[in-house]
Amino acid sequence: MIMILTQARVKEGTTIYATSISNSWHGSKVLINEVMPEIVEFKARFTSLQINDDVSGESQQLTQMTQGSSLMSEQEKFLYKAAVKSISEINALKEDATIVTIGIIGNFVVGKSGWYYLSCSNCFKKSESNIAYRCSCGTYNENLIPRYKLEAKVYHGKDSANFIFWDRDCTCLIGKSALKLRDLMIECGEDDPKIFPEPLDDTLARTLAYRAKYQVAYNSISVSKVSDDAEFIKVLKEQMCCNEVIRYLTIHEMNDYFLLTCVFPACISN
């Protein structure tokens, strides 16, 4: 059997990522020189649907296809150019990597600046002053904007690591902007950013999927996207379990090879 794939994207493998092939929107085509019963059966299903060739029918098909593609593309974007790894594997990394993992947010880590920082109203850069100033992006700021920066310990099984969460994802998880939450604190007579208000607890004890950047130099994991999709989390769990099995088998195969070649070399020669 000969198979030809056109208009596809191929990403070469590295020490971290395996070689991968993905479709290029609706441009990709697969050409096969043999009749396959599975394909014939699949195409026959469209005949049974009795789809009309009129414009409204085509429009409806296009809408359904677009909705399906959009649903898939969200997961594809989440996984794009990232390696699925458990927290134990992330802790063992020796080089920078974009990773996708799952875990439960256990507790907050109180840093130097607390749970938010003051920033430019335009570019999210941290302000070095508490008064009006002109940011390097050119924006003049009379009022500084508080934005989330939460450091939390995330657990998966017996392993854990510190993750840094930024403004966009925190706003979605908590349901309030950092500005609104800080104003509520001030109304209660508290303005210390190292005092963590109760609404932040809504992020705790939740199993989530994380897309993040691991940097060896800073030993930090910076989260760029979060998902609470139960089905997606289930898929990631299964993949992580497969990775663990493969890693376990690989280690034992290497140990067996070592025993044969170094301890019992006569077995190889004979």
C-alpha positions in Angstrom: 0.0 0.0 0.0 1.2 3.5 -0.9 0.0 6.5 1.0 0.6 10.1 0.0 -0.1 13.0 2.4 -0.2 16.5 0.9 -0.4 20.0 2.4 0.6 18.9 5.9 2.9 20.3 8.5 5.8 18.2 9.7 7.7 19.1 12.9 11.1 17.4 13.3 11.7 15.7 16.7 14.1 16.9 19.3 15.4 15.5 22.6 12.1 16.5 24.2 9.5 16.3 21.4 8.7 13.4 19.1 8.4 14.0 15.4 4.8 15.0 14.6 2.6 15.5 11.6 -0.5 17.7 11.7 -3.1 18.7 9.1 -3.1 22.2 7.5 -6.7 23.3 8.1 -8.9 22.0 5.1 -5.9 21.8 2.7 -4.6 18.4 3.7 -5.3 15.3 1.6 -4.5 11.6 2.1 -4.2 9.6 -1.1 -4.2 5.7 -0.9 -3.7 3.4 -3.8 -5.8 0.6 -2.4 -9.5 0.1 -1.7 -10.0 -0.1 2.1 -13.3 -1.4 3.5 -13.2 1.0 6.4 -13.0 4.0 4.1 -15.7 2.6 1.8 -18.0 2.1 4.8 -17.2 5.6 6.1 -18.1 7.2 2.7 -21.3 5.2 2.5 -22.6 6.8 5.7 -22.9 10.2 3.8 -25.1 8.5 1.2 -27.5 7.3 3.9 -27.8 10.9 5.2 -29.3 12.0 1.9 -27.6 15.4 2.0 -29.0 17.9 -0.5 -26.8 19.8 -2.8 -28.7 23.1 -2.3 -27.0 26.1 -0.9 -28.8 25.9 2.5 -27.6 22.3 2.9 -24.1 23.1 2.1 -24.2 26.1 4.5 -25.5 23.8 7.3 -22.7 21.3 6.6 -20.1 24.1 6.6 -21.4 25.4 9.9 -21.3 22.0 11.5 -17.7 21.4 10.2 -16.6 24.8 11.4 -18.0 24.2 14.9 -16.3 20.8 15.0 -13.0 22.2 13.7 -13.2 25.1 16.3 -13.7 22.6 19.1 -10.7 20.5 18.0 -8.5 23.6 17.3 -8.7 24.7 20.9 -7.1 21.5 22.1 -4.6 21.6 19.2 -3.6 25.1 20.2 -3.2 24.0 23.8 -0.9 21.2 22.8 0.9 23.0 19.9 4.7 22.6 20.1 4.4 21.3 23.7 5.4 18.1 25.4 2.9 16.3 27.7 4.8 15.6 30.9 4.0 14.8 34.5 5.2 17.1 37.3 7.9 14.5 38.2 9.2 14.6 34.6 9.1 18.4 34.6 11.2 18.5 37.8 13.8 16.3 36.0 14.1 18.6 32.9 17.6 19.8 32.1 16.7 22.4 29.4 13.9 24.9 28.7 10.7 23.5 27.4 7.0 24.3 26.7 5.0 21.6 28.5 1.4 20.6 29.1 0.5 18.9 32.4 -2.3 18.4 34.9 -2.4 18.8 38.6 -4.3 20.2 41.7 -3.6 23.7 43.0 -2.8 23.0 46.7 -1.7 26.3 48.3 -0.3 29.7 47.5 3.3 30.8 47.9 3.7 34.2 49.4 6.3 36.0 47.3 7.8 39.5 47.6 5.0 41.3 45.8 2.0 39.2 47.1 -0.8 38.2 44.8 -0.8 41.2 42.4 1.6 43.8 40.9 1.0 47.3 39.6 1.4 47.7 35.8 1.1 49.8 32.8 -2.5 50.1 31.5 -1.5 49.2 28.0 1.3 46.6 27.9 1.1 44.7 31.2 4.7 45.6 32.2 5.4 46.0 35.9 5.6 49.5 37.1 8.8 50.5 38.9 7.0 53.4 40.6 3.8 53.8 42.6 3.1 57.2 41.0 2.1 58.4 37.5 4.8 57.6 34.9 5.4 57.1 31.2 6.0 53.4 30.3 8.6 52.3 27.9 5.8 51.4 25.5 5.0 55.1 25.3 1.8 55.1 27.4 1.4 57.7 30.1 -0.2 56.2 33.2 -1.9 58.4 35.7 -3.5 55.4 37.4 -1.6 52.1 37.8 -3.5 48.9 37.1 -3.2 46.0 39.5 -2.8 42.6 37.8 -2.7 39.1 39.1 0.6 37.3 39.6 -0.1 34.2 41.8 2.5 31.6 42.7 1.0 28.4 43.8 2.2 24.8 44.5 0.6 22.3 42.1 0.4 18.6 43.0 0.2 15.5 41.0 0.4 12.3 43.0 3.4 12.6 45.4 5.1 15.2 43.2 4.7 19.0 43.3 6.1 22.1 41.7 5.6 25.9 42.0 3.6 27.4 39.1 3.2 31.1 38.3 -0.3 32.2 37.2 -0.8 35.5 35.4 -3.7 38.0 35.0 -5.8 36.5 32.3 -6.1 33.0 33.6 -6.6 34.2 37.2 -9.4 36.5 36.2 -11.2 33.6 34.5 -10.6 31.2 37.4 -11.6 33.7 40.1 -14.3 35.6 38.2 -13.1 39.0 39.3 -10.3 41.3 38.0 -7.4 42.1 40.3 -8.5 45.7 40.3 -12.0 44.8 41.6 -10.7 42.4 44.2 -8.2 44.9 45.5 -10.9 47.6 45.7 -13.0 45.2 47.7 -10.1 44.7 50.1 -9.6 48.4 50.5 -13.3 48.8 51.3 -12.7 46.3 54.1 -9.7 48.4 55.4 -6.9 46.1 54.0 -4.5 47.0 51.2 -1.5 44.7 51.8 -0.9 42.5 48.7 0.6 39.8 50.9 -2.8 39.3 52.5 -4.6 36.8 50.3 -8.4 37.6 50.1 -10.9 34.8 50.4 -12.1 34.8 46.7 -8.6 33.5 45.7 -9.4 30.3 47.4 -11.7 29.5 44.5 -8.7 28.4 42.6 -7.6 25.8 45.2 -8.3 22.0 45.1 -9.2 22.1 41.4 -7.8 19.6 38.9 -6.7 21.6 35.9 -4.7 21.2 32.7 -1.8 23.7 32.3 0.2 24.9 29.3 3.4 26.4 30.7 7.0 27.4 29.9 9.7 25.8 32.1 13.0 27.8 32.3 16.0 26.1 33.8 17.9 29.3 34.6 15.1 30.6 36.8 13.8 27.1 37.9 10.3 28.5 37.2 7.1 27.3 35.5 5.2 30.1 34.0 1.6 29.3 33.0 0.3 30.6 29.7 -3.0 28.8 29.5 -5.4 26.8 31.8 -8.2 24.4 31.0 -10.9 22.8 33.2 -12.3 20.6 30.4 -12.9 17.2 32.0 -12.6 15.2 28.8 -9.4 17.0 27.8 -7.9 16.4 31.3 -8.8 12.7 31.0 -7.0 12.4 27.7 -3.9 14.0 29.2 -4.0 11.7 32.2 -4.1 8.7 29.8 -1.2 10.0 27.8 0.9 10.7 30.9 0.2 7.1 32.1 1.4 5.8 28.7 4.6 7.9 29.0 5.3 6.5 32.5 4.8 2.9 31.1 7.1 3.6 28.2 9.7 5.2 30.5 9.5 2.2 32.9 9.9 -0.3 30.1 12.8 1.6 28.5 14.7 1.7 31.8 14.3 -2.0 32.3 15.2 -2.8 28.8 18.4 -0.8 29.2 19.1 -2.7 32.5 18.6 -6.0 30.8 21.0 -5.0 27.9 23.6 -3.9 30.5 23.4 -7.3 32.2 23.8 -9.2 28.9 26.6 -7.1 27.5 28.6 -6.4 30.7 27.8 -9.1 33.2 27.2 -12.0 30.8 29.1 -11.2 27.6 29.3 -14.9 26.7 25.5 -15.0 26.2 25.9 -12.4 23.4 28.9 -14.1 21.7 27.2 -17.5 21.7 
